[in-house]
Structures are given as structure tokens and as C-alpha cells.
Amino acid sequence: MCQVGAERDRVGELQRQVAAMQDRIAEQRRQMGGVNSARECDIQAEKAMAVLENRVEQAWHRLNARRAATAALRDTIDGARKERLAMAEQQKKLTQQLAAARERAGSLLQASRAACLARNKARPFLNRLLPPIAESWTAF
């Protein structure tokens, strides 16, 4: 009987050791992430990759949109430059025409002044000639 009691005690001790080992194994599995931890890590990595790929795709679309907007602005700027050059050319022509018109106006003004001076100079002579001419006309 003594041997049976010792065996029972030994079996009980072994069962406690097995239970303790199972608890330690369960704790280590829990710390490691369980039985499916490798698959869960793969799933998490795939999700992270999908999120990052989506961000890259969105950034690519934004970049293309900005490139298109930049091209449109560049076209607008080029058009404005061409328009500015055309306006500068037109202004140059108008400035030349204005200078020519001022020159003509200056010549006409000088001619007008010369004519006025000649008229003023001729007026006394005309005043001396008009009375005899008027008398001869009335006599005629």
C-alpha cells in the first residue's frame, strides 16, 4: 500500500507539473500571439501594404492633377507674354504715329504763325491800297 500511495503522490505531482507546463506554454503562446500569429502578421502586413499602395496611388493622381494645372497655367502665362509683346509693338507704333502727328502739328503751327505774321505785316499796306481801289470801283 505504501507503494500505491507513493505512486499516487508521484502521479499527482506529475499532473501538477504538467498543468504548470501547460500554463507556461499557454502564457508563452499568448505573448507570442497565439497559434495563428504568423498568419495574422501576414494579414496585417497585407493590409498595411494595401493602405500604402492606396496612398501612393492617390499621391500619383494628385501629382498628375498638379502637372495638368501647371501646364494650363504655363499656357496662360505664355499667352499673356505674347499679348504683352503684341501690346508693346502696338504701343511703339502708336508712339511713332503720335510723334509724327505732333511733328505735323508743329509744322502747321509754324506755318500758321508765319501766315499770321505775313498777314499782320501786309495789313498796313492793304489798308493803304484799299481806299483808292474802292474809289475806282465805285467810279467804274
C-alpha positions as a Markdown table, in Angstrom:
| # | Residue | x | y | z |
|---|---|---|---|---|
| 1 | Met | 0.0 | 0.0 | 0.0 |
| 2 | Cys | 2.8 | 2.2 | 0.6 |
| 3 | Gln | 3.9 | 1.9 | -2.9 |
| 4 | Val | 0.5 | 2.7 | -4.2 |
| 5 | Gly | 0.3 | 5.8 | -2.1 |
| 6 | Ala | 3.8 | 6.9 | -3.3 |
| 7 | Glu | 2.7 | 6.3 | -6.9 |
| 8 | Arg | -0.4 | 8.3 | -6.3 |
| 9 | Asp | 1.6 | 11.1 | -4.9 |
| 10 | Arg | 4.0 | 10.9 | -7.8 |
| 11 | Val | 1.1 | 10.9 | -10.3 |
| 12 | Gly | -0.4 | 13.9 | -8.5 |
| 13 | Glu | 3.0 | 15.7 | -8.6 |
| 14 | Leu | 3.4 | 14.9 | -12.3 |
| 15 | Gln | -0.1 | 16.2 | -13.1 |
| 16 | Arg | 0.7 | 19.4 | -11.3 |
| 17 | Gln | 3.9 | 19.7 | -13.2 |
| 18 | Val | 2.1 | 19.0 | -16.5 |
| 19 | Ala | -0.6 | 21.6 | -15.6 |
| 20 | Ala | 2.1 | 24.2 | -14.7 |
| 21 | Met | 3.9 | 23.4 | -18.0 |
| 22 | Gln | 0.7 | 23.8 | -19.9 |
| 23 | Asp | 0.1 | 27.1 | -18.2 |
| 24 | Arg | 3.6 | 28.3 | -19.1 |
| 25 | Ile | 3.1 | 27.1 | -22.7 |
| 26 | Ala | -0.3 | 28.9 | -22.9 |
| 27 | Glu | 1.3 | 32.1 | -21.5 |
| 28 | Gln | 4.2 | 32.0 | -24.0 |
| 29 | Arg | 1.7 | 31.4 | -26.9 |
| 30 | Arg | -0.4 | 34.3 | -25.6 |
| 31 | Gln | 2.8 | 36.5 | -25.5 |
| 32 | Met | 3.8 | 35.3 | -29.0 |
| 33 | Gly | 0.4 | 36.0 | -30.4 |
| 34 | Gly | -1.2 | 32.6 | -30.4 |
| 35 | Val | -1.2 | 29.7 | -32.8 |
| 36 | Asn | -2.2 | 31.9 | -35.9 |
| 37 | Ser | 0.3 | 34.7 | -35.2 |
| 38 | Ala | 2.3 | 34.2 | -38.4 |
| 39 | Arg | -0.9 | 34.3 | -40.5 |
| 40 | Glu | -2.2 | 37.3 | -38.5 |
| 41 | Cys | 1.2 | 39.1 | -39.1 |
| 42 | Asp | 0.8 | 38.3 | -42.9 |
| 43 | Ile | -2.7 | 39.7 | -42.9 |
| 44 | Gln | -1.6 | 42.8 | -41.1 |
| 45 | Ala | 1.3 | 43.3 | -43.5 |
| 46 | Glu | -1.0 | 42.9 | -46.5 |
| 47 | Lys | -3.4 | 45.4 | -45.0 |
| 48 | Ala | -0.5 | 47.9 | -44.4 |
| 49 | Met | 0.7 | 47.3 | -47.9 |
| 50 | Ala | -2.7 | 47.9 | -49.3 |
| 51 | Val | -3.0 | 51.2 | -47.4 |
| 52 | Leu | 0.4 | 52.3 | -48.5 |
| 53 | Glu | -0.3 | 51.4 | -52.1 |
| 54 | Asn | -3.6 | 53.3 | -51.9 |
| 55 | Arg | -1.7 | 56.4 | -50.6 |
| 56 | Val | 0.9 | 56.1 | -53.4 |
| 57 | Glu | -1.9 | 55.9 | -56.0 |
| 58 | Gln | -3.7 | 58.9 | -54.5 |
| 59 | Ala | -0.4 | 60.8 | -54.5 |
| 60 | Trp | 0.2 | 59.8 | -58.1 |
| 61 | His | -3.2 | 61.2 | -59.1 |
| 62 | Arg | -2.6 | 64.4 | -57.2 |
| 63 | Leu | 0.8 | 64.8 | -58.9 |
| 64 | Asn | -0.8 | 64.3 | -62.3 |
| 65 | Ala | -3.6 | 66.8 | -61.5 |
| 66 | Arg | -1.0 | 69.4 | -60.4 |
| 67 | Arg | 1.0 | 68.7 | -63.5 |
| 68 | Ala | -2.1 | 69.4 | -65.6 |
| 69 | Ala | -2.8 | 72.6 | -63.7 |
| 70 | Thr | 0.8 | 73.7 | -64.1 |
| 71 | Ala | 0.6 | 73.1 | -67.8 |
| 72 | Ala | -2.6 | 75.1 | -68.0 |
| 73 | Leu | -1.0 | 78.0 | -66.0 |
| 74 | Arg | 2.1 | 77.8 | -68.2 |
| 75 | Asp | -0.1 | 78.1 | -71.3 |
| 76 | Thr | -1.9 | 81.1 | -69.8 |
| 77 | Ile | 1.4 | 82.7 | -68.9 |
| 78 | Asp | 2.8 | 82.1 | -72.5 |
| 79 | Gly | -0.4 | 83.7 | -73.9 |
| 80 | Ala | -0.1 | 86.7 | -71.6 |
| 81 | Arg | 3.6 | 87.1 | -72.7 |
| 82 | Lys | 2.6 | 87.0 | -76.4 |
| 83 | Glu | -0.2 | 89.5 | -75.7 |
| 84 | Arg | 2.2 | 91.8 | -73.8 |
| 85 | Leu | 4.7 | 91.7 | -76.7 |
| 86 | Ala | 1.9 | 92.5 | -79.2 |
| 87 | Met | 0.8 | 95.4 | -77.0 |
| 88 | Ala | 4.3 | 96.7 | -76.7 |
| 89 | Glu | 4.6 | 96.6 | -80.5 |
| 90 | Gln | 1.3 | 98.4 | -80.9 |
| 91 | Gln | 2.3 | 101.0 | -78.3 |
| 92 | Lys | 5.6 | 101.5 | -80.2 |
| 93 | Lys | 3.6 | 102.1 | -83.4 |
| 94 | Leu | 1.2 | 104.4 | -81.7 |
| 95 | Thr | 4.1 | 106.4 | -80.1 |
| 96 | Gln | 5.7 | 106.8 | -83.5 |
| 97 | Gln | 2.4 | 107.9 | -85.0 |
| 98 | Leu | 1.9 | 110.4 | -82.2 |
| 99 | Ala | 5.4 | 111.8 | -82.7 |
| 100 | Ala | 4.7 | 112.2 | -86.4 |
| 101 | Ala | 1.3 | 113.8 | -85.7 |
| 102 | Arg | 3.0 | 116.2 | -83.2 |
| 103 | Glu | 5.6 | 117.0 | -85.8 |
| 104 | Arg | 2.9 | 117.8 | -88.4 |
| 105 | Ala | 1.0 | 119.8 | -85.9 |
| 106 | Gly | 4.2 | 121.7 | -85.0 |
| 107 | Ser | 4.9 | 122.4 | -88.7 |
| 108 | Leu | 1.3 | 123.5 | -89.3 |
| 109 | Leu | 1.5 | 125.8 | -86.2 |
| 110 | Gln | 4.7 | 127.3 | -87.5 |
| 111 | Ala | 3.2 | 127.8 | -90.9 |
| 112 | Ser | 0.1 | 129.3 | -89.3 |
| 113 | Arg | 2.2 | 131.7 | -87.3 |
| 114 | Ala | 4.2 | 132.7 | -90.3 |
| 115 | Ala | 1.0 | 133.3 | -92.2 |
| 116 | Cys | -0.4 | 135.4 | -89.3 |
| 117 | Leu | 2.9 | 137.4 | -89.3 |
| 118 | Ala | 2.7 | 137.9 | -93.0 |
| 119 | Arg | -0.9 | 139.0 | -92.8 |
| 120 | Asn | -0.1 | 141.4 | -90.0 |
| 121 | Lys | 2.8 | 142.7 | -91.9 |
| 122 | Ala | 0.7 | 143.1 | -95.1 |
| 123 | Arg | -2.3 | 144.7 | -93.3 |
| 124 | Pro | -1.0 | 148.3 | -93.3 |
| 125 | Phe | -0.1 | 148.0 | -97.0 |
| 126 | Leu | -3.5 | 146.6 | -97.7 |
| 127 | Asn | -5.1 | 149.4 | -95.7 |
| 128 | Arg | -3.3 | 151.9 | -97.8 |
| 129 | Leu | -4.4 | 150.3 | -101.1 |
| 130 | Leu | -8.0 | 149.6 | -100.3 |
| 131 | Pro | -9.4 | 153.2 | -100.3 |
| 132 | Pro | -8.1 | 154.0 | -103.8 |
| 133 | Ile | -9.3 | 150.7 | -105.1 |
| 134 | Ala | -12.7 | 151.1 | -103.5 |
| 135 | Glu | -13.0 | 154.6 | -105.1 |
| 136 | Ser | -12.0 | 153.3 | -108.5 |
| 137 | Trp | -14.6 | 150.6 | -108.2 |
| 138 | Thr | -17.3 | 153.0 | -107.3 |
| 139 | Ala | -16.3 | 155.2 | -110.2 |
| 140 | Phe | -16.4 | 152.3 | -112.5 |
